[in-house]
């Protein structure tokens, strides 16, 4: 599976990070929208609910070098591209305030005061639910149409249609006889 570092490398090739805080929040949003759109984690590393917002501990104090050839598949790249386009111009403090207003960070921290230290992991399921709701409401980034579309093989489509027709032929014939009576 792709690592958070590799995702950050690809993201850095699209947009220069304005500090570590922005980098962590953008990686958080890449993970959240991957879960929302595709139902899969972008990377396996946990994201924790620190006092300044979501943090990927494996990326702490790591200088990320930009790499457009980082080993992401087209689906992952389309998620990162959409996240960078939507959130990339926001600085770390603004992104921190945004995450503080959203359920995943708030739920992970529970009743802790905002400035209290915390390393509780943010639930991927809460991320998926929260951003799925936002998406349904027309909020958040939009992935480019056709970014990951696969073209169907016409031979396969015709074979499946023929198989389905054969399976339903008798049933449809019986229904036609019943409706004629």
N, C-alpha and C positions, 0 to 999 in steps of 0.2 A: 504494500500500500504506500501511497505517496506520503511523505513526511510534511510536517508543518513548515520546516525549513525550505523544502522544495517548492511548496505553494508560495511562500514568501519570496523566494528567488524569482519565480515567474511574475508575481505581482510587482516586485521592484523593477522588473524590466518594462512594465507598462506605466509605472508611476513612481516617482521618487518619494520614499516615506519621509514625513516631516517629524521624525523622532520615533522612539521606541513605543510610546503610548499609542500613536496612530497605527503603527504596524500591528500591535496586538489586537486592537479593535477591528482592523480590516481583516485579519485572519479569523477573528471570531465571526464576523459577518459572512466571510466565505464559507465557513463551516455551517453556519445557520442556513444560508440560502441553498447550499448543497443538500442539506437534509430536507429542506422545504420542497425544492424542485425535483430532486432525484431520489430522495429517501435513503441516501447513503452518506456516510461520513466522508469529508474531503481528506481528512488525516486522522490517525488514531490517537494522537496526543490529547490529553485532557485540557480543558479550558477551565480556569478557576475564577471564582468571583472575588477578586481583590477589591480593596477599597476604592481604587480609581477605575474600576470596571473590569471586564473580562481580560484575562492574561493567559497566554500560552507559556507555561513555565519553561518548556524546552527551548524557547526562543529568547529567554531573558539574557540580557547582556551579550547577545550574539549579533555581530555585524553581518547582515545579509548582503551577499553580492547578487546583483541583478543577473538573471540568466533566462533569456527567452526560450532556451532549449531545455529547461527543467523538465523532468519526466512526468508531465501531466498529460492526461488524455484530452481529447477535444471537449468532452463534457465538462471536465474540471476547468479547462481554460475558459470556456464560455461562462461558467459561474464566476470565476475570478474577474474576467473582463467586465461583467455586469456589475459586480460589487465595486470594482475600482471606478467605474464610470459614475455610479450613484453616490458612493461615500467618499471617494478619493480626494475630493477637494476640501473635506472637513478635517480640521486639525484634531489632535488627540484629545484635547479638553472638550471640544464639542462632541466628539464621538463618545467620550466618557459620560457626559451628561445624557446623551441619547440612550446609552445602554442602561444607565441608572433608572430611567423611566420605563424600562421594559421588564416583563415578567421573568425571563430566565435569570438575569443577574439578581433581581430582587428575591425570587424564590430560593435561590441557592444561599443567599445571605440570611434569610429568615428574619428574625427580630433584631439582628445586630445593628447598632448605629452605623450610619454611612461611613464614618471614619475609622471603624474598628477593623483590625487586621482579620483576614479570612483567606482560607485556601480551599474552601469547599468547591468541588467540581460542579460546573453548570451542566444540568441535565440535557443531553441531546434531544430527548423526547419533548422537553419543555421548549427548547429552541424550535423544533419542527412545528409544534402546535402554534406557538406565538407568531412565527413568520408566515405560516400557512394562512392564519387569520388575516394578517396584514396583506398578504398577496390577494386573498379573496376580496378585500376591501379596496384594492387598487393602490395600495401603498407599497413602498419599497422599490428595489431595482427590477428591471425587466431584462430577461435574457433575450438576446437577439433571436428573432424568428428564424428558424431553420438552422440555428447554430450547430445542432447535433442531429439533425434529421438524417435518417438513413433512407435511401431510395429502395423500394421493394423490387425484388426481382420478379418480372412479369410472369415468367414460367412458374415460379412458386405460387404466385397469386392465382393464376388460372388452375393449377393443380388443386389448391385448397378449395377454390370455388366449386370445382368439379366434384371433389370428395364430399363437400357439404351438400351439394345438390343430390348426390346419390343417397346420402344418409336421410335426407328429408323427403325424397321422392314419394315413398310409400305413404308417409304421414300426410303430405299435402294432397295426395290422390284421395285418401280416405276422407279428409276434410271437405274436399270438393264434392264428393258423393253425398256426404251428409248435408251440405248446404243446398244441394240440388233437390233433396227430398223435402 
